[in-house]
């Protein structure tokens, strides 16, 4: 075996081990693991370890697969909502004007690093800082199971619009126009039935994973050959098969690969340049400006008729800077417009904005509950049909989460208790599907304090059944029930044995482990069928 290959492998083991250690530490102090991965990058940087070929490939693959999975879940109807495209356009214009003036003012005052900036780059830097991180937001929404929520869909829609603006900027900054061959990429649209047919035939195992990689990486490569940003190709390939029934299954199968490769992305931010005291100070000074971005997002969203809570949660997701800032800085350094220290400045600003966003996002509902009276002053009287506080119409049993488990629970309770059962979910498409099947399913969010206030006033719900996608979402709902001193029964689903104790301590009276109990349910079903025969 080649000794050089062994040495490279040992080096990779070192940074992987360090990433795990700091990610593990971050998780156990209440921060997302990605904060630990960012810290790993800065530690490696301080040790003089640069971004190797393997790490850079992991980072590139992570972003490509991320955009592919976004495409799998993207509803194009969201992009045409004024709450998305109007908010994005207005926010970008105002932030560029405000941040650009502030940065150019610092340049005129001859502040270190800023003194070499002209008005053109001041506006360019402001443009980069107006973006929010697609990687961070999607990761955060997936962890909380909120990708299909209204605030999640609005945030993702805004990020997609920002990504489209980034594609236009990159094409303009490099001076390269798409190749005439790029028109052939439009052939993917009539080929969509073929892509669907192949997905149907792949089954449910390793072939589905390989097909997903072929679509994501192959689509990115073909778009690059056509002179179009490859990441956009991965996104579009995901959109093309997003309407197939197996698209959700594919998204789940790709999840582990995407998360692994994104570790490389977060590490690469910290290794992007040599750290200096001057760069550290200026990077930290840029972090508070992220709150100006947030305030403007919240103000615009409420002006476009979104509820205060929906606007706040979408805003908290977007309270960060984007990795796109590093791309703009890299282009500027390569063209000799600015000093290479700006790469480190932007990396520091991005990293610390992620920490701020992680802390705020984890306390979103608490922030809303604490400041609700003030935030409601910004809410318009007229709202949107899919952002109204629902009325349970006297139902006594509420099933939250109408996936496979929740749907089965709803049907059984409806059989036993009649029309006193209501299903609640925040996935608009799923709700329409259930309603077309005759189920009484409404749009709602189990962690919505406004909804629970209404329940508390009506005193109609006697049993709450939480069939939510993950532990964190269930704990958020249980916290809201504690806030209103809910006196009825609470049942919740668990996926792992250690979750049982956590859920009971948080207020769940009955906990059903959907995996360990599945065998008992199967045996009971077989016995019942035997008796019928």
RODRENBA-285900 format. One line per field, with one value per residue (C-alpha): residue number from 1; residue in three letters; x, y, z. Coordinates in steps of 0.25 Angstrom, whole numbers. Layout:
<gulums>
k = (NUM;...)
r = (ALA;...)
X = (X;...)
Y = (Y;...)
Z = (Z;...)
</gulums>
This chain:
<gulums>
k = (1;2;3;4;5;6;7;8;9;10;11;12;13;14;15;16;17;18;19;20;21;22;23;24;25;26;27;28;29;30;31;32;33;34;35;36;37;38;39;40;41;42;43;44;45;46;47;48;49;50;51;52;53;54;55;56;57;58;59;60;61;62;63;64;65;66;67;68;69;70;71;72;73;74;75;76;77;78;79;80;81;82;83;84;85;86;87;88;89;90;91;92;93;94;95;96;97;98;99;100;101;102;103;104;105;106;107;108;109;110;111;112;113;114;115;116;117;118;119;120;121;122;123;124;125;126;127;128;129;130;131;132;133;134;135;136;137;138;139;140;141;142;143;144;145;146;147;148;149;150;151;152;153;154;155;156;157;158;159;160;161;162;163;164;165;166;167;168;169;170;171;172;173;174;175;176;177;178;179;180;181;182;183;184;185;186;187;188;189;190;191;192;193;194;195;196;197;198;199;200;201;202;203;204;205;206;207;208;209;210;211;212;213;214;215;216;217;218;219;220;221;222;223;224;225;226;227;228;229;230;231;232;233;234;235;236;237;238;239;240;241;242;243;244;245;246;247;248;249;250;251;252;253;254;255;256;257;258;259;260;261;262;263;264;265;266;267;268;269;270;271;272;273;274;275;276;277;278;279;280;281;282;283;284;285;286;287;288;289;290;291;292;293;294;295;296;297;298;299;300;301;302;303;304;305;306;307;308;309;310;311;312;313;314;315;316;317;318;319;320;321;322;323;324;325;326;327;328;329;330;331;332;333;334;335;336;337;338;339;340;341;342;343;344;345;346;347;348;349;350;351;352;353;354;355;356;357;358;359;360;361;362;363;364;365;366;367;368;369;370;371;372;373;374;375;376;377;378;379;380;381;382;383;384;385;386;387;388;389;390;391;392;393;394;395;396;397;398;399;400;401;402;403;404;405;406;407;408;409;410;411;412;413;414;415;416;417;418;419;420;421;422;423;424;425;426;427;428;429;430;431;432;433;434;435;436;437;438;439;440;441;442;443;444;445;446;447;448;449;450;451;452;453;454;455;456;457;458;459;460;461;462;463;464;465;466;467;468;469;470;471;472;473;474;475;476;477;478;479;480;481;482;483;484;485;486;487;488;489;490;491;492;493;494;495;496;497;498;499;500;501;502;503;504;505;506;507;508;509;510;511;512;513;514;515;516;517;518;519;520;521;522;523;524;525;526;527;528;529;530;531;532;533)
r = (UNK;UNK;UNK;UNK;UNK;UNK;UNK;UNK;UNK;UNK;UNK;UNK;UNK;UNK;UNK;UNK;UNK;UNK;UNK;UNK;UNK;UNK;UNK;UNK;UNK;UNK;UNK;UNK;UNK;UNK;UNK;UNK;UNK;UNK;UNK;UNK;UNK;UNK;UNK;UNK;UNK;UNK;UNK;UNK;UNK;UNK;UNK;UNK;UNK;UNK;UNK;UNK;UNK;UNK;UNK;UNK;UNK;UNK;UNK;UNK;UNK;UNK;UNK;UNK;UNK;UNK;UNK;UNK;UNK;UNK;UNK;UNK;UNK;UNK;UNK;UNK;UNK;UNK;UNK;UNK;UNK;UNK;UNK;UNK;UNK;UNK;UNK;UNK;UNK;UNK;UNK;UNK;UNK;UNK;UNK;UNK;UNK;UNK;UNK;UNK;UNK;UNK;UNK;UNK;UNK;UNK;UNK;UNK;UNK;UNK;UNK;UNK;UNK;UNK;UNK;UNK;UNK;UNK;UNK;UNK;UNK;UNK;UNK;UNK;UNK;UNK;UNK;UNK;UNK;UNK;UNK;UNK;UNK;UNK;UNK;UNK;UNK;UNK;UNK;UNK;UNK;UNK;UNK;UNK;UNK;UNK;UNK;UNK;UNK;UNK;UNK;UNK;UNK;UNK;UNK;UNK;UNK;UNK;UNK;UNK;UNK;UNK;UNK;UNK;UNK;UNK;UNK;UNK;UNK;UNK;UNK;UNK;UNK;UNK;UNK;UNK;UNK;UNK;UNK;UNK;UNK;UNK;UNK;UNK;UNK;UNK;UNK;UNK;UNK;UNK;UNK;UNK;UNK;UNK;UNK;UNK;UNK;UNK;UNK;UNK;UNK;UNK;UNK;UNK;UNK;UNK;UNK;UNK;UNK;UNK;UNK;UNK;UNK;UNK;UNK;UNK;UNK;UNK;UNK;UNK;UNK;UNK;UNK;UNK;UNK;UNK;UNK;UNK;UNK;UNK;UNK;UNK;UNK;UNK;UNK;UNK;UNK;UNK;UNK;UNK;UNK;UNK;UNK;UNK;UNK;UNK;UNK;UNK;UNK;UNK;UNK;UNK;UNK;UNK;UNK;UNK;UNK;UNK;UNK;UNK;UNK;UNK;UNK;UNK;UNK;UNK;UNK;UNK;UNK;UNK;UNK;UNK;UNK;UNK;UNK;UNK;UNK;UNK;UNK;UNK;UNK;UNK;UNK;UNK;UNK;UNK;UNK;UNK;UNK;UNK;UNK;UNK;UNK;UNK;UNK;UNK;UNK;UNK;UNK;UNK;UNK;UNK;UNK;UNK;UNK;UNK;UNK;UNK;UNK;UNK;UNK;UNK;UNK;UNK;UNK;UNK;UNK;UNK;UNK;UNK;UNK;UNK;UNK;UNK;UNK;UNK;UNK;UNK;UNK;UNK;UNK;UNK;UNK;UNK;UNK;UNK;UNK;UNK;UNK;UNK;UNK;UNK;UNK;UNK;UNK;UNK;UNK;UNK;UNK;UNK;UNK;UNK;UNK;UNK;UNK;UNK;UNK;UNK;UNK;UNK;UNK;UNK;UNK;UNK;UNK;UNK;UNK;UNK;UNK;UNK;UNK;UNK;UNK;UNK;UNK;UNK;UNK;UNK;UNK;UNK;UNK;UNK;UNK;UNK;UNK;UNK;UNK;UNK;UNK;UNK;UNK;UNK;UNK;UNK;UNK;UNK;UNK;UNK;UNK;UNK;UNK;UNK;UNK;UNK;UNK;UNK;UNK;UNK;UNK;UNK;UNK;UNK;UNK;UNK;UNK;UNK;UNK;UNK;UNK;UNK;UNK;UNK;UNK;UNK;UNK;UNK;UNK;UNK;UNK;UNK;UNK;UNK;UNK;UNK;UNK;UNK;UNK;UNK;UNK;UNK;UNK;UNK;UNK;UNK;UNK;UNK;UNK;UNK;UNK;UNK;UNK;UNK;UNK;UNK;UNK;UNK;UNK;UNK;UNK;UNK;UNK;UNK;UNK;UNK;UNK;UNK;UNK;UNK;UNK;UNK;UNK;UNK;UNK;UNK;UNK;UNK;UNK;UNK;UNK;UNK;UNK;UNK;UNK;UNK;UNK;UNK;UNK;UNK;UNK;UNK;UNK;UNK;UNK;UNK;UNK;UNK;UNK;UNK;UNK;UNK;UNK;UNK;UNK;UNK;UNK;UNK;UNK;UNK;UNK;UNK;UNK;UNK;UNK;UNK;UNK;UNK;UNK;UNK;UNK;UNK;UNK;UNK;UNK;UNK;UNK;UNK;UNK;UNK;UNK;UNK;UNK;UNK;UNK)
X = (0;5;10;5;-9;-8;-3;-15;-24;-19;-20;-34;-37;-31;-41;-53;-50;-48;-61;-68;-63;-66;-80;-83;-79;-87;-99;-98;-98;-111;-105;-106;-94;-91;-86;-76;-72;-70;-61;-53;-50;-44;-36;-30;-28;-20;-12;-8;-16;-22;-34;-30;-36;-44;-50;-53;-60;-69;-73;-76;-84;-92;-97;-101;-108;-115;-120;-125;-133;-139;-144;-150;-158;-160;-174;-173;-186;-179;-169;-181;-186;-184;-180;-168;-163;-168;-162;-149;-148;-151;-142;-130;-132;-133;-122;-112;-115;-114;-102;-95;-96;-91;-79;-75;-76;-66;-57;-58;-54;-41;-45;-35;-38;-50;-41;-38;-52;-59;-74;-75;-70;-77;-90;-85;-82;-95;-102;-94;-98;-113;-113;-117;-111;-119;-110;-113;-128;-131;-123;-130;-144;-141;-136;-150;-158;-163;-160;-175;-179;-184;-172;-163;-168;-167;-153;-149;-156;-148;-135;-138;-141;-128;-121;-126;-121;-107;-107;-109;-99;-88;-91;-89;-77;-69;-73;-78;-91;-97;-93;-103;-103;-110;-123;-122;-124;-139;-140;-141;-155;-161;-152;-159;-168;-156;-149;-162;-162;-148;-151;-163;-154;-143;-149;-146;-132;-118;-123;-131;-119;-110;-122;-122;-107;-108;-119;-112;-98;-101;-111;-100;-89;-98;-102;-87;-84;-95;-89;-100;-97;-97;-104;-116;-116;-117;-128;-136;-134;-140;-152;-154;-157;-163;-177;-174;-180;-166;-159;-161;-155;-143;-141;-140;-131;-121;-122;-110;-101;-105;-102;-89;-84;-89;-79;-68;-75;-76;-61;-57;-63;-53;-41;-44;-32;-22;-28;-23;-28;-32;-40;-47;-51;-57;-64;-70;-74;-82;-90;-100;-104;-111;-122;-125;-127;-137;-145;-147;-151;-161;-167;-169;-175;-185;-188;-191;-202;-194;-197;-188;-184;-182;-173;-165;-162;-158;-150;-142;-138;-133;-125;-111;-101;-100;-88;-90;-82;-70;-72;-73;-61;-53;-57;-53;-39;-36;-39;-30;-42;-40;-30;-30;-33;-47;-49;-46;-55;-67;-64;-64;-77;-84;-79;-84;-97;-100;-98;-107;-118;-117;-119;-131;-137;-137;-145;-154;-167;-162;-158;-172;-179;-171;-173;-186;-194;-183;-181;-196;-196;-190;-200;-210;-225;-227;-219;-216;-226;-214;-209;-222;-224;-232;-245;-247;-262;-265;-256;-251;-240;-229;-218;-206;-198;-205;-194;-196;-196;-205;-215;-216;-219;-229;-237;-237;-242;-252;-257;-258;-263;-270;-269;-262;-248;-240;-227;-217;-205;-197;-194;-204;-203;-205;-217;-224;-221;-228;-240;-242;-243;-254;-245;-247;-233;-229;-217;-210;-197;-196;-185;-194;-197;-209;-215;-214;-220;-232;-233;-231;-243;-252;-248;-253;-241;-240;-230;-217;-210;-196;-191;-181;-168;-158;-155;-152;-166;-173;-166;-169;-184;-183;-177;-189;-199;-191;-192;-207;-208;-216;-223;-227;-220;-207;-202;-189;-181;-167;-156;-145;-146;-139;-150;-160;-155;-153;-167;-173;-165;-170;-185;-189;-197;-197;-185;-185;-172;-176;-165;-165;-181;-182;-179;-190;-199;-196;-198;-211;-216;-212;-220;-232;-232;-231;-243;-251;-248)
Y = (0;14;21;35;30;25;39;46;36;39;54;52;44;55;66;56;53;68;71;60;64;79;76;67;77;88;79;76;91;94;98;91;82;91;102;91;89;104;104;92;100;111;102;95;109;113;100;104;93;98;92;79;73;63;74;83;72;68;83;84;71;75;88;81;70;81;88;75;71;86;83;70;78;91;95;105;112;117;126;134;138;153;149;143;150;164;163;158;169;180;174;173;187;194;186;189;204;204;194;200;214;210;202;213;223;214;215;230;230;222;210;199;189;198;210;203;201;209;211;199;189;195;192;179;175;180;171;159;162;164;148;138;124;113;102;107;110;96;89;96;94;79;77;83;76;90;89;88;99;112;120;109;110;125;125;114;122;135;127;121;136;140;128;132;146;140;132;145;152;141;141;156;157;146;153;139;137;123;115;114;99;103;104;88;88;91;77;72;77;68;57;58;46;37;42;39;25;22;26;17;5;7;1;5;2;5;8;19;25;24;30;42;44;42;53;63;62;59;71;80;75;77;91;95;90;99;111;111;110;95;96;102;89;81;89;88;73;72;80;72;59;66;62;47;40;34;48;49;35;39;52;43;33;45;51;44;47;61;63;56;65;78;75;79;91;97;93;100;113;114;110;121;130;134;139;153;161;172;163;157;170;175;161;162;177;172;162;172;177;164;169;180;170;163;175;178;164;164;178;174;160;166;177;166;160;149;147;153;139;133;146;144;130;132;144;136;126;137;144;140;143;134;126;134;145;137;135;150;152;141;148;161;156;149;161;170;179;176;170;155;158;161;145;144;155;150;136;141;149;137;127;136;140;125;124;136;130;116;122;130;119;109;120;125;121;126;139;140;137;147;159;155;167;176;168;167;182;180;169;174;171;164;151;140;128;118;127;128;122;110;107;92;94;86;74;67;59;66;58;66;61;54;46;31;29;41;37;23;28;38;27;18;30;34;20;20;34;39;53;58;56;66;65;76;78;89;83;90;79;68;75;76;61;57;66;60;47;52;54;66;71;86;95;97;97;89;99;112;119;127;113;108;121;119;104;109;119;108;97;87;78;66;58;62;52;56;48;58;56;57;58;73;77;68;75;89;85;79;92;100;90;93;108;108;97;87;78;67;55;56;44;44;36;32;26;22;16;28;37;30;36;50;51;46;56;67;64;52;42;31;29;20;15;13;3;-6;-6;-9;-24;-25;-18;-28;-40;-34;-32;-46;-52;-43;-48;-63;-61;-55;-68)
Z = (0;-3;9;4;3;18;22;15;22;36;33;29;42;50;45;45;60;63;56;64;77;76;69;81;91;84;84;99;102;94;81;67;64;52;62;66;52;49;62;56;43;52;60;48;42;55;54;39;33;20;12;6;-7;0;9;-2;-10;2;3;-12;-11;1;-5;-18;-10;-2;-13;-20;-7;-7;-21;-17;-6;-14;-17;-29;-25;-13;-21;-28;-15;-12;2;-5;-17;-13;1;-5;-15;-6;5;-4;-9;4;11;-1;0;16;17;5;11;24;18;9;21;28;16;16;30;27;36;35;23;19;14;1;-2;-13;-15;-25;-15;-3;-11;-15;-1;4;-7;-1;13;9;7;17;17;10;16;31;29;22;33;44;38;35;50;55;44;39;25;21;31;25;32;26;12;12;17;7;-4;-1;-1;-15;-20;-14;-20;-34;-31;-28;-41;-49;-41;-43;-58;-58;-49;-58;-71;-76;-83;-83;-95;-107;-103;-90;-98;-99;-84;-87;-92;-78;-77;-87;-82;-68;-70;-73;-60;-53;-59;-55;-41;-41;-45;-36;-24;-10;-7;-12;-26;-22;-15;-27;-36;-27;-28;-43;-44;-34;-39;-53;-54;-47;-57;-69;-65;-63;-77;-82;-75;-64;-49;-46;-32;-40;-49;-36;-31;-44;-45;-31;-36;-48;-40;-28;-32;-32;-20;-17;-16;-1;1;-8;0;13;7;2;16;22;10;10;25;24;12;18;30;20;16;30;33;20;25;36;28;17;21;31;44;49;61;51;43;56;61;48;46;60;57;45;53;60;46;44;53;44;33;43;46;32;28;40;36;21;24;34;23;13;23;30;44;54;59;45;41;54;52;37;41;51;41;32;43;38;27;15;10;-3;4;3;-12;-14;-6;-13;-27;-22;-17;-30;-38;-28;-24;-9;1;4;18;14;13;27;31;24;29;44;41;35;46;58;51;50;65;68;58;65;79;74;66;78;86;75;82;95;89;83;96;103;94;87;91;85;72;70;68;55;50;40;43;30;28;18;17;20;32;40;54;52;59;64;64;77;74;87;81;73;65;62;50;39;33;33;48;50;39;45;58;53;46;58;67;57;57;72;75;62;58;71;64;57;50;49;41;34;21;12;1;11;17;3;1;14;12;-2;5;14;27;36;35;37;36;49;56;70;75;72;85;78;75;89;95;86;91;106;104;97;107;96;94;104;97;89;81;76;64;60;51;62;77;77;70;80;92;86;86;100;105;99;106;119;117;117;128;119;128;117;113;105;96;88;79;81;71;81;95;102;96;105;118;112;107;120;128;119;121;112;119;109;100;88;82;67;65;77;77;63;65;76;66;55;64;69;55;51;63;59;45;50;59;47;39)
</gulums>
